[in-house]
Amino acid sequence: MRTCISAFLLFSCVAQFVIGQSRAPQLPPNEASEYINTVQQQTFKYFWDFAHPVSGLAPERNATPNVVTSGGSGFGIMAIVVGSYRGWITRAQAVDRILKITRFLEKAERFHGAWSHWLDGSTGKVVPFSRYDDGGDLVETAYLINGLLVARSFFDQNTKAETELRTRINRLWETVEWDWYVHNGLLHWHWSANHGWKMNHAIGGYNECFITYILAMGSPTHPITRQVYDDTWKKKEADHFINGKDYLGYKLPLGFDWGGPLFFAHYSYLSLDPRWMEDEHTNYWTLNVNQTMINRAHCIERAPNSYGYSERNWGLTASDDHLFYGAHQPTEDNGTISPTAALSSFPYTPYYSYQAMIYFYRTQGNRLFGDLGFYDAYNAKESWYSNQYLAIDQGPIVIMIENYRSELIWKMGAKVKEMQAALLKMGIKRPDYPTGFYMYTPEVKSGMVHLMKHADEGRYIADFYVVGTEPVSLSLTHNKTNQTQMLADKKAFTTGAQQIRFSADYGDYTLVLTQGSKEIKLSVGLR
């Protein structure tokens, strides 16, 4: 439960998204909201204006408009949901487009229910991704199904069109044979009618494929077992599943050394709110925030100065580069910045992501920003700027910015009962947070959490968690003047996540949360 506190003119409660609310609240604009809305809406156009005219699916990239991508189209469907919510298109237009997509997918070539990575946008026939990859791609299929299930949640009205849409989505979802892709006891990524299991790629973790297991475990018709999940995801590539090491002061529970490309923190969490996911290995919010902080800290503190990185110019993930394409990350860094890395991290690092967005937009300008949003990447050292847009990089920008703004897609994912049931089967439960500031990881260099005013609301938000009914006090003290504001004074809250909205001058402060004998302090920089 989220609670707003109101006292004098200092605090404000604004309309929050609730289940069934189909349009974003209309709030007064400000500079930050206008920049964010411009970037988000322009990027959305990749999936609306540039969609394939026959299938409605998203082209892999703007240079290949007839080669559409299954996974990127799943991201695009979620972007269309955002477009409807934001009023960039009407609800009826969104439903009509996704109906077009589902009708095409029903007739497209499938392999035991899975679609190929690439398809011909006019015919639905396979376009081979590589020599042996000319059949079903289970991971890309998972991204597509995830988008469809989000649409099923959002378009919940009992109109003829929305009822038809939900029926078609259910039929597509229920005919994916996830269990058929279990080969020799392990869940596999690919199967080809021409080459069988030649690709021989079991889906070991930890990486961007986590959502595949959630859907495979949650399938109402073809589920995999917990044993397959444990044996493949956790054990097949065990050398980069459990991590536990410290990088520049941030502990990384799972994954590759230094965290890998940042899309690991994006693709599986477009519709899953990691704040409420924890198992015996990790809290998934902490995992994603820390990977993001490691990626940023590497750019600022560790990368060569010749790359031109800074607190405003950061973000490494898989994208095009001057050599063609690379899985850019702290251990494979050639100076290429991909805007999707920082911008799709908005829920984890709002202020740092906003800094990057403003730098990309205002400093790099039209070398990096075009009609369909930010181009895929650039490398200042090599004086190279991409002229390409990629669906898999544009989609997370729209979706994760919206999760920062309203939590819309996370809330839609919470309505997908099959996914929520799968999490429990996988041993992933809601965390039992103690009273305190559960969402924040301070920047190691400054020891501080930097907060910006929420872009839409124009107020700062303090997120905290309360256990029990003992009253809570929350104070904000300026570090130089020692002037203190009481944000909550012996206020009773219900157990759960809470928010207080407040106004204050820019500067460095100390937030103090008190409950009985407990006192928790957090250094914050209000920016």
C-alpha positions as CSV (number, residue, x, y, z in Angstrom):
1,M,0.0,0.0,0.0
2,R,1.3,3.5,-0.8
3,T,0.3,6.4,1.4
4,C,0.5,10.1,0.7
5,I,0.9,12.5,3.6
6,S,-0.4,16.1,3.4
7,A,0.6,18.9,5.6
8,F,0.2,22.6,4.8
9,L,1.6,23.4,1.3
10,L,4.7,21.2,1.7
11,F,3.2,17.9,0.7
12,S,0.9,16.9,-2.2
13,C,-0.9,13.8,-3.2
14,V,-1.5,13.4,-6.9
15,A,-3.6,11.0,-8.9
16,Q,-1.8,7.7,-9.1
17,F,-2.4,4.9,-11.6
18,V,-4.9,2.4,-10.3
19,I,-6.1,-0.8,-11.9
20,G,-8.7,0.2,-14.5
21,Q,-7.5,3.7,-15.0
22,S,-6.8,3.9,-18.7
23,R,-5.3,7.4,-19.2
24,A,-2.5,9.2,-17.5
25,P,-3.6,12.0,-15.1
26,Q,-3.2,15.4,-16.7
27,L,-0.7,17.3,-14.6
28,P,0.9,20.8,-15.2
29,P,4.0,20.5,-17.4
30,N,7.5,21.4,-16.2
31,E,10.9,21.3,-17.8
32,A,11.8,17.7,-16.8
33,S,8.4,16.3,-17.7
34,E,8.6,18.0,-21.1
35,Y,12.0,16.6,-21.9
36,I,11.1,13.1,-20.7
37,N,7.8,13.2,-22.6
38,T,9.5,14.3,-25.8
39,V,12.1,11.5,-25.7
40,Q,9.5,8.9,-24.7
41,Q,6.9,9.9,-27.4
42,Q,9.5,10.2,-30.2
43,T,10.8,6.8,-29.4
44,F,7.3,5.3,-29.3
45,K,7.0,6.4,-33.0
46,Y,9.4,3.6,-33.9
47,F,6.7,1.1,-33.1
48,W,3.8,3.2,-34.4
49,D,4.8,5.1,-37.4
50,F,7.6,2.7,-38.5
51,A,5.7,-0.5,-37.9
52,H,5.5,-2.9,-40.8
53,P,2.4,-2.0,-42.9
54,V,1.2,-5.6,-43.3
55,S,1.9,-7.3,-40.0
56,G,2.1,-4.3,-37.6
57,L,5.2,-5.8,-36.1
58,A,8.4,-3.9,-35.4
59,P,11.2,-4.0,-37.9
60,E,14.5,-5.3,-36.5
61,R,16.1,-1.9,-37.4
62,N,15.3,1.0,-39.7
63,A,17.7,-0.2,-42.4
64,T,15.8,-3.5,-42.8
65,P,12.1,-2.5,-42.8
66,N,10.7,-5.8,-44.1
67,V,12.6,-8.0,-41.6
68,V,10.5,-7.8,-38.4
69,T,11.6,-9.1,-35.0
70,S,9.5,-11.2,-32.6
71,G,11.1,-10.1,-29.4
72,G,11.3,-6.4,-30.4
73,S,7.7,-6.5,-31.3
74,G,6.8,-7.7,-27.8
75,F,8.5,-4.6,-26.5
76,G,6.6,-2.6,-29.2
77,I,3.3,-4.0,-27.9
78,M,4.1,-2.7,-24.4
79,A,5.1,0.6,-26.0
80,I,1.7,0.8,-27.7
81,V,0.1,0.2,-24.3
82,V,2.1,3.2,-23.0
83,G,1.0,5.2,-26.1
84,S,-2.6,4.6,-25.3
85,Y,-2.2,5.5,-21.6
86,R,-0.3,8.7,-22.5
87,G,-2.9,9.7,-25.1
88,W,-0.5,9.7,-28.0
89,I,-2.9,7.4,-29.7
90,T,-6.5,6.4,-28.8
91,R,-7.4,3.3,-27.0
92,A,-9.3,2.1,-30.1
93,Q,-6.3,2.7,-32.3
94,A,-4.1,0.7,-30.0
95,V,-6.5,-2.2,-29.9
96,D,-6.9,-2.2,-33.6
97,R,-3.1,-2.3,-34.1
98,I,-2.6,-5.2,-31.7
99,L,-5.5,-7.1,-33.2
100,K,-3.7,-6.7,-36.5
101,I,-0.5,-8.1,-34.9
102,T,-2.3,-11.1,-33.3
103,R,-4.1,-12.0,-36.5
104,F,-0.7,-12.0,-38.4
105,L,1.0,-14.0,-35.7
106,E,-1.7,-16.7,-35.9
107,K,-0.8,-17.3,-39.5
108,A,3.0,-16.8,-39.2
109,E,5.4,-19.7,-39.3
110,R,5.8,-21.4,-35.9
111,F,7.9,-24.2,-34.5
112,H,6.1,-26.1,-31.7
113,G,4.4,-22.7,-30.9
114,A,7.5,-20.6,-30.9
115,W,8.2,-17.9,-33.5
116,S,11.6,-17.3,-35.1
117,H,13.8,-14.4,-34.1
118,W,13.2,-12.7,-37.5
119,L,10.2,-13.0,-39.8
120,D,9.2,-11.6,-43.2
121,G,6.9,-8.8,-42.3
122,S,4.6,-9.5,-45.3
123,T,4.4,-13.3,-45.2
124,G,5.3,-14.4,-41.7
125,K,7.9,-16.8,-43.0
126,V,11.2,-17.3,-41.3
127,V,14.1,-15.0,-42.1
128,P,17.2,-16.9,-40.8
129,F,19.1,-15.1,-38.0
130,S,22.2,-17.2,-38.7
131,R,23.1,-20.4,-40.6
132,Y,21.5,-22.8,-38.1
133,D,19.1,-20.4,-36.5
134,D,16.1,-20.7,-38.9
135,G,13.5,-22.1,-36.5
136,G,11.9,-21.4,-33.2
137,D,13.6,-18.9,-30.8
138,L,12.2,-19.4,-27.3
139,V,13.7,-16.3,-25.7
140,E,12.4,-14.0,-28.4
141,T,9.1,-15.7,-28.2
142,A,9.1,-15.0,-24.4
143,Y,9.6,-11.3,-25.1
144,L,6.7,-11.4,-27.6
145,I,4.4,-13.3,-25.2
146,N,5.3,-11.0,-22.4
147,G,4.1,-8.0,-24.4
148,L,0.9,-9.7,-25.4
149,L,0.1,-10.6,-21.8
150,V,0.6,-7.0,-20.8
151,A,-1.8,-5.9,-23.5
152,R,-4.3,-8.6,-22.2
153,S,-4.1,-6.9,-18.8
154,F,-4.5,-3.4,-20.0
155,F,-7.2,-3.8,-22.5
156,D,-9.7,-5.3,-20.1
157,Q,-13.0,-3.7,-21.2
158,N,-15.9,-5.8,-22.3
159,T,-16.1,-4.3,-25.8
160,K,-16.3,-6.6,-28.8
161,A,-12.8,-5.6,-30.0
162,E,-11.1,-5.9,-26.6
163,T,-12.8,-9.2,-25.9
164,E,-11.6,-10.5,-29.3
165,L,-8.1,-9.3,-28.5
166,R,-7.9,-11.1,-25.2
167,T,-9.2,-14.3,-26.8
168,R,-6.6,-14.2,-29.5
169,I,-3.8,-13.4,-27.1
170,N,-4.8,-16.4,-24.9
171,R,-4.8,-18.7,-27.9
172,L,-1.3,-17.6,-28.9
173,W,-0.1,-17.9,-25.3
174,E,-1.6,-21.3,-24.8
175,T,-0.1,-22.8,-28.0
176,V,3.5,-22.1,-27.2
177,E,5.1,-25.5,-26.3
178,W,7.6,-24.4,-23.7
179,D,8.1,-28.0,-22.5
180,W,8.9,-29.2,-25.9
181,Y,12.1,-27.1,-25.9
182,V,13.4,-29.2,-23.0
183,H,16.1,-31.4,-24.5
184,N,18.2,-33.7,-22.5
185,G,16.7,-32.3,-19.3
186,L,17.6,-28.7,-20.2
187,L,15.6,-25.8,-21.6
188,H,17.0,-24.8,-25.0
189,W,16.9,-21.5,-26.8
190,H,16.5,-22.8,-30.4
191,W,15.1,-25.6,-32.5
192,S,15.0,-25.8,-36.3
193,A,13.0,-28.1,-38.5
194,N,16.1,-28.2,-40.8
195,H,18.8,-28.5,-38.2
196,G,17.1,-29.9,-35.1
197,W,19.1,-29.0,-31.9
198,K,22.2,-28.0,-33.9
199,M,22.5,-24.7,-32.1
200,N,22.6,-26.6,-28.8
201,H,22.2,-23.6,-26.6
202,A,20.7,-24.3,-23.2
203,I,19.5,-21.2,-21.5
204,G,21.8,-20.9,-18.6
205,G,21.8,-17.8,-16.3
206,Y,22.3,-15.2,-15.2
207,N,21.5,-12.9,-18.2
208,E,18.6,-11.3,-20.1
209,C,16.6,-14.6,-20.5
210,F,15.1,-14.8,-17.0
211,I,11.6,-13.9,-18.3
212,T,11.7,-17.0,-20.4
213,Y,11.6,-19.2,-17.3
214,I,8.8,-17.2,-15.7
215,L,6.6,-17.7,-18.8
216,A,7.7,-21.3,-19.3
217,M,6.9,-22.1,-15.6
218,G,3.6,-20.1,-15.8
219,S,2.3,-21.7,-19.0
220,P,-1.3,-23.0,-18.5
221,T,-0.8,-25.7,-21.1
222,H,2.9,-26.5,-21.6
223,P,4.8,-25.7,-18.4
224,I,8.3,-26.8,-17.6
225,T,9.2,-28.2,-14.2
226,R,11.1,-26.6,-11.3
227,Q,13.8,-29.2,-11.9
228,V,14.4,-27.9,-15.5
229,Y,14.6,-24.3,-14.2
230,D,17.1,-25.2,-11.5
231,D,19.2,-27.5,-13.7
232,T,19.4,-25.1,-16.7
233,W,19.1,-21.5,-15.4
234,K,21.1,-22.0,-12.1
235,K,23.5,-24.8,-13.0
236,K,24.2,-25.0,-16.7
237,E,26.5,-21.9,-16.7
238,A,27.2,-21.8,-12.9
239,D,30.4,-19.9,-13.4
240,H,28.4,-16.7,-14.0
241,F,25.3,-17.4,-12.0
242,I,26.3,-16.8,-8.4
243,N,28.7,-13.8,-8.1
244,G,28.8,-12.1,-4.7
245,K,31.9,-10.0,-5.5
246,D,32.4,-6.3,-4.9
247,Y,33.0,-3.9,-7.8
248,L,33.9,-0.3,-7.0
249,G,32.1,-0.6,-3.7
250,Y,28.9,-2.2,-5.0
251,K,28.1,-5.9,-4.3
252,L,26.8,-7.9,-7.3
253,P,24.8,-11.0,-6.1
254,L,24.4,-12.7,-9.5
255,G,25.9,-12.6,-13.0
256,F,29.1,-11.9,-14.9
257,D,32.0,-10.1,-13.5
258,W,31.2,-6.4,-13.5
259,G,27.6,-7.1,-14.3
260,G,27.5,-7.6,-18.1
261,P,25.6,-5.4,-20.5
262,L,22.8,-3.3,-18.8
263,F,20.0,-4.9,-20.8
264,F,20.2,-7.7,-18.2
265,A,18.5,-5.3,-15.9
266,H,15.9,-4.3,-18.4
267,Y,14.5,-7.1,-20.6
268,S,13.1,-9.4,-17.9
269,Y,11.9,-6.6,-15.8
270,L,9.8,-4.6,-18.2
271,S,6.6,-6.1,-16.7
272,L,8.0,-7.5,-13.5
273,D,8.6,-5.0,-10.6
274,P,11.9,-6.3,-9.1
275,R,11.2,-4.5,-5.8
276,W,8.9,-7.3,-4.9
277,M,11.1,-10.2,-6.0
278,E,13.5,-12.1,-3.8
279,D,14.8,-15.7,-3.6
280,E,17.5,-17.5,-1.8
281,H,20.1,-15.9,-4.1
282,T,19.2,-12.2,-4.3
283,N,16.8,-9.4,-3.9
284,Y,16.2,-8.6,-7.6
285,W,15.8,-4.8,-7.0
286,T,19.2,-4.7,-5.3
287,L,20.7,-6.8,-8.1
288,N,19.5,-4.4,-10.8
289,V,20.3,-1.2,-9.0
290,N,23.8,-2.4,-8.2
291,Q,24.5,-3.6,-11.7
292,T,23.4,-0.1,-12.9
293,M,25.6,1.6,-10.4
294,I,28.6,-0.6,-11.3
295,N,28.1,0.2,-15.0
296,R,27.9,4.0,-14.3
297,A,30.8,3.9,-11.8
298,H,33.0,2.1,-14.3
299,C,32.3,4.8,-16.9
300,I,33.2,7.6,-14.5
301,E,36.1,6.1,-12.5
302,R,37.6,3.2,-14.4
303,A,37.3,3.7,-18.2
304,P,40.0,5.5,-20.2
305,N,39.7,9.3,-20.1
306,S,40.0,9.3,-23.9
307,Y,36.5,7.8,-24.1
308,G,35.0,11.1,-22.8
309,Y,32.7,9.4,-20.2
310,S,31.4,11.4,-17.3
311,E,28.6,11.6,-14.7
312,R,26.4,12.7,-17.6
313,N,27.7,10.5,-20.3
314,W,27.5,6.8,-19.3
315,G,25.7,3.6,-20.1
316,L,27.1,0.4,-21.7
317,T,25.0,-2.3,-23.2
318,A,24.7,-4.4,-26.4
319,S,24.3,-2.2,-29.5
320,D,25.8,-1.2,-32.8
321,D,29.3,0.3,-32.7
322,H,31.9,1.5,-35.2
323,L,33.1,-2.1,-35.7
324,F,29.5,-3.4,-36.3
325,Y,28.0,-4.7,-33.0
326,G,29.1,-5.5,-29.5
327,A,27.9,-6.6,-26.1
328,H,29.3,-3.5,-24.4
329,Q,30.0,-3.8,-20.7
330,P,32.7,-2.9,-18.3
331,T,34.8,-5.9,-19.4
332,E,34.2,-5.2,-23.1
333,D,34.3,-1.4,-23.4
334,N,35.6,0.2,-26.6
335,G,34.2,3.7,-25.9
336,T,30.6,3.1,-27.2
337,I,27.8,4.7,-25.4
338,S,24.3,3.3,-26.0
339,P,21.5,5.7,-24.9
340,T,19.2,2.8,-24.1
341,A,21.5,1.7,-21.3
342,A,21.0,4.8,-19.1
343,L,17.5,5.7,-20.3
344,S,16.1,2.2,-19.7
345,S,17.5,2.4,-16.2
346,F,15.3,5.3,-15.2
347,P,13.4,3.3,-12.4
348,Y,16.7,2.4,-10.8
349,T,18.7,5.6,-11.1
350,P,16.2,8.4,-12.0
351,Y,18.5,11.4,-11.4
352,Y,21.5,9.8,-13.1
353,S,19.4,8.6,-16.0
354,Y,17.9,12.1,-16.4
355,Q,21.4,13.6,-16.4
356,A,22.4,11.3,-19.2
357,M,19.2,12.0,-21.2
358,I,19.8,15.8,-21.0
359,Y,23.4,15.4,-22.1
360,F,22.5,13.1,-25.0
361,Y,19.7,15.5,-26.1
362,R,21.2,18.9,-25.6
363,T,24.9,18.3,-26.0
364,Q,24.9,15.7,-28.7
365,G,21.8,17.1,-30.3
366,N,20.7,15.9,-33.7
367,R,23.8,13.8,-34.2
368,L,22.2,11.4,-31.7
369,F,18.5,12.3,-31.7
370,G,16.2,11.9,-34.7
371,D,12.6,11.4,-35.7
372,L,12.3,8.1,-33.9
373,G,14.2,8.9,-30.7
374,F,17.8,8.4,-29.9
375,Y,20.0,6.6,-32.5
376,D,21.4,3.4,-31.3
377,A,24.9,4.4,-30.1
378,Y,27.8,6.7,-30.6
379,N,31.6,6.6,-29.9
380,A,33.1,10.0,-29.3
381,K,36.7,8.7,-29.4
382,E,36.1,7.3,-32.9
383,S,33.9,10.3,-34.0
384,W,31.3,7.7,-34.9
385,Y,27.5,8.1,-34.6
386,S,25.0,5.4,-35.5
387,N,22.3,6.2,-38.1
388,Q,20.3,3.2,-36.9
389,Y,17.4,2.5,-34.6
390,L,17.0,-1.0,-33.2
391,A,13.6,-2.3,-31.9
392,I,15.2,-4.1,-28.9
393,D,16.9,-0.9,-27.8
394,Q,14.0,1.6,-28.5
395,G,11.4,-0.5,-26.7
396,P,12.9,-0.6,-23.2
397,I,13.3,3.2,-23.3
398,V,9.6,3.8,-23.7
399,I,8.6,1.1,-21.2
400,M,11.1,1.7,-18.4
401,I,10.6,5.5,-18.5
402,E,6.9,4.8,-18.0
403,N,7.6,2.5,-15.1
404,Y,9.5,5.4,-13.6
405,R,6.7,7.8,-14.3
406,S,3.6,5.7,-13.3
407,E,4.7,2.0,-12.8
408,L,2.1,1.3,-15.5
409,I,3.7,-1.8,-17.1
410,W,4.8,-3.2,-13.8
411,K,1.2,-2.9,-12.6
412,M,0.0,-4.7,-15.7
413,G,2.5,-7.5,-15.1
414,A,1.2,-7.8,-11.6
415,K,-2.3,-8.6,-13.1
416,V,-0.9,-11.5,-15.1
417,K,-1.9,-14.3,-12.7
418,E,0.1,-17.0,-14.6
419,M,3.4,-15.0,-14.2
420,Q,2.7,-14.3,-10.5
421,A,2.0,-18.0,-9.9
422,A,5.2,-18.9,-11.7
423,L,7.3,-16.7,-9.5
424,L,6.1,-18.6,-6.4
425,K,6.8,-21.9,-8.1
426,M,10.4,-20.7,-8.7
427,G,10.8,-19.8,-5.1
428,I,10.6,-16.0,-5.7
429,K,8.6,-14.3,-3.0
430,R,7.8,-10.8,-1.8
431,P,10.7,-9.5,0.3
432,D,10.2,-9.0,4.1
433,Y,11.8,-5.6,4.2
434,P,12.6,-4.1,7.6
435,T,11.5,-0.6,8.5
436,G,13.8,1.7,6.6
437,F,14.8,3.1,3.2
438,Y,14.4,-0.1,1.2
439,M,14.9,1.3,-2.4
440,Y,18.1,3.3,-2.2
441,T,21.7,2.4,-2.9
442,P,24.0,5.4,-2.1
443,E,26.7,6.4,-4.6
444,V,29.9,5.0,-3.1
445,K,32.0,8.0,-4.1
446,S,29.8,10.6,-2.3
447,G,28.0,8.3,0.2
448,M,24.8,9.9,-0.9
449,V,21.6,9.1,-2.7
450,H,20.8,11.8,-5.3
451,L,17.1,12.6,-5.8
452,M,15.4,14.6,-8.4
453,K,11.8,15.9,-8.2
454,H,9.5,13.4,-9.8
455,A,9.3,14.6,-13.4
456,D,5.5,14.6,-13.6
457,E,4.7,15.7,-10.0
458,G,7.3,18.4,-9.5
459,R,7.9,17.1,-5.9
460,Y,10.5,15.0,-4.3
461,I,9.4,11.6,-3.1
462,A,10.8,9.7,-0.1
463,D,10.3,6.0,-0.4
464,F,10.4,3.9,2.8
465,Y,9.1,0.7,4.3
466,V,7.3,0.3,7.6
467,V,6.9,-2.8,9.7
468,G,4.3,-2.8,12.5
469,T,2.0,-0.2,13.8
470,E,4.4,1.7,16.0
471,P,4.3,5.4,14.9
472,V,7.0,6.7,12.5
473,S,8.7,10.1,12.3
474,L,10.6,11.3,9.2
475,S,12.7,14.4,9.3
476,L,14.8,16.2,6.7
477,T,17.8,18.2,7.9
478,H,19.9,20.5,5.8
479,N,23.6,19.6,6.3
480,K,24.8,23.2,6.3
481,T,22.0,25.2,8.0
482,N,20.8,22.4,10.3
483,Q,17.3,23.5,9.5
484,T,14.9,20.6,9.9
485,Q,11.5,19.8,8.3
486,M,9.3,17.2,9.8
487,L,7.9,15.2,7.0
488,A,6.0,12.9,9.3
489,D,5.7,13.3,13.1
490,K,4.8,10.1,15.0
491,K,2.5,9.0,12.2
492,A,0.9,5.6,12.2
493,F,1.3,3.7,8.9
494,T,0.2,0.2,7.8
495,T,2.9,-2.4,7.2
496,G,4.3,-2.0,3.7
497,A,5.9,0.4,1.2
498,Q,5.1,4.1,1.8
499,Q,5.8,7.4,0.1
500,I,5.9,11.0,1.3
501,R,5.9,13.8,-1.2
502,F,7.6,17.0,-0.2
503,S,9.2,20.3,-1.4
504,A,12.6,21.6,-0.4
505,D,15.5,23.7,-1.7
506,Y,18.3,22.1,-3.6
507,G,21.1,20.9,-1.4
508,D,22.6,18.1,0.7
509,Y,20.4,16.8,3.5
510,T,20.0,13.9,6.0
511,L,16.8,12.0,6.1
512,V,16.1,10.4,9.5
513,L,13.4,7.8,9.9
514,T,12.6,6.9,13.6
515,Q,10.3,4.2,14.8
516,G,10.6,3.5,18.5
517,S,14.2,2.9,19.3
518,K,15.1,2.5,15.7
519,E,16.8,5.4,13.9
520,I,17.8,5.0,10.2
521,K,19.7,7.8,8.5
522,L,20.2,8.4,4.8
523,S,22.3,11.1,3.2
524,V,20.5,12.6,0.2
525,G,21.3,15.2,-2.3
526,L,18.3,17.0,-3.6
527,R,18.9,18.0,-7.2
